[in-house]
Amino acid sequence: MSKEGNSNIINRNYAKMPGSYLFAEIASRITEYLKFNPKSDIIRLGIGDVTRPLIPSVVLAMHKAVDEMSDNTTFKGYGPENGYEFLRNAISENDYKKHGVSVEPDEIFVSDGSKCDCANIIELFSDEVKIAVCDPVYPVYVDSNAMAGRAGDFDIKTGRWSKITYINCNEENGFLPSPEELKGEIPDAIYLCSPNNPTGTVIGYDELEKWVNLANKNGSIILFDGAYEAFISGDYPRSIFEIKGAEKCAVEFRSFSKTAGFTGVRCAYTVIPKSLTKNGMSLNSMWTRRQSTSFNGVPYITQKAALAVYSEEGQKEISENIKYYKENARIIREGLKDCGFTVYGGENAPYIWLKTPNSMSSWEFFQDLLDRTGVVGTPGSGFGPMGEGYFRLSAFGDVEKTKTAISRINSVYGIPK
Ligand SMILES: *Cc1c(COP(=O)(O)O)cnc(C)c1O
């Protein structure tokens, strides 16, 4: 028998984590359904993953980079922790300067994903940091803090952590975060995601300006997740740095995952302005220190692939893919509206957030939809208590299947004409 040892070896915050029940529960309900409906042709509109393959420009660039790696004159070993200059220059130029936003290459940190950056960024903050998140929310922001012991205790009844401030997003405010929902609390760090996962809504210029002003007035930091920026087609901020003063209070996360189908390739970046300082320390220098200690950079092949996204051909090709997904979103959104559903999102995001019919709970609707149409979506309650009574459909599927799903939904839930 081995000894238990010191009773304080383990990070006990993990014991407080509620099970990651959402996707496991969805999978088990599908299995159960298929047992009784083995011939059913299930359509999955629950996925938060892209389905279109890599664009030709990216594939070509990756092949070329592999050839370079196979030649002793062009072989690359470890690269710079923060990313190759060629990629940071391209990001600065194409994603920012071209749009009149000043972000320098040394404010850009290339990484293997926004999920890890969103989760790891909390290492820059103290144990006392007070955080605020939207409800409903992308769970990474909450869980990373909870695992670090900064969320307090989880209350199963309310579905909330004792030390986190929740910004309620609901029907009254159109599922858009408003500073008023802080109800006077002044958080140190505020997570915002726009276009939003799961609600598909997008924050406008005036609202984002309010958040930036509030952060600067109180010395708070905004952690801005722009993973779905490429889906914006209206007049909305794509970057928080379009807002004056954001360079003093904001960090921005961007990813090639949804933009260029890189969910399996893995490449993202985080912008930390040099003018962002707290308690006399530069967050840009701190993140440089953190990354050089805990991270060894993104593969050369991957960064060459990401660079190809910015070529003229690359831009044309990715915009075709985005257009494809946006058309799916339109089909879902308009189709649901025709059936009489109340819907949010889907115009500047690949997600459609719908109100369940007849006051069903999110899970009741999940089951009803599955049983009657074979369509799978994601229960809104899985993203927080405010998501109860709502449901997320994703536009990342195949267009023909999406059309079939909507016509099945229409024949079951549609208003008879
Ligand atoms: C998909 C997604 C990301 C991107 O994650 P990667 O790790 O870069 O693939 C970030 N934030 C949100 C809200 C997402 O849905």
PDBQT file of the ligand as one rigid body, heavy atoms in Angstrom, charges set to zero:
ROOT
HETATM    1  C1  LIG A 501     -14.099  28.377 -30.701  1.00  0.00    +0.000 C 
HETATM    2  C2  LIG A 501     -13.900  29.430 -29.690  1.00  0.00    +0.000 A 
HETATM    3  C3  LIG A 501     -12.622  29.937 -29.411  1.00  0.00    +0.000 A 
HETATM    4  C4  LIG A 501     -11.412  29.461 -30.191  1.00  0.00    +0.000 C 
HETATM    5  O1  LIG A 501     -10.743  28.471 -29.550  1.00  0.00    +0.000 OA
HETATM    6  P1  LIG A 501      -9.409  27.854 -30.153  1.00  0.00    +0.000 P 
HETATM    7  O2  LIG A 501      -8.736  27.293 -28.957  1.00  0.00    +0.000 OA
HETATM    8  O3  LIG A 501      -8.631  28.979 -30.776  1.00  0.00    +0.000 OA
HETATM    9  O4  LIG A 501      -9.812  26.823 -31.151  1.00  0.00    +0.000 OA
HETATM   10  C5  LIG A 501     -12.497  30.942 -28.482  1.00  0.00    +0.000 A 
HETATM   11  N1  LIG A 501     -13.573  31.446 -27.840  1.00  0.00    +0.000 NA
HETATM   12  C6  LIG A 501     -14.813  31.003 -28.086  1.00  0.00    +0.000 A 
HETATM   13  C7  LIG A 501     -15.955  31.620 -27.386  1.00  0.00    +0.000 C 
HETATM   14  C8  LIG A 501     -15.007  29.964 -29.006  1.00  0.00    +0.000 A 
HETATM   15  O5  LIG A 501     -16.244  29.515 -29.217  1.00  0.00    +0.000 OA
ENDROOT
TORSDOF 0
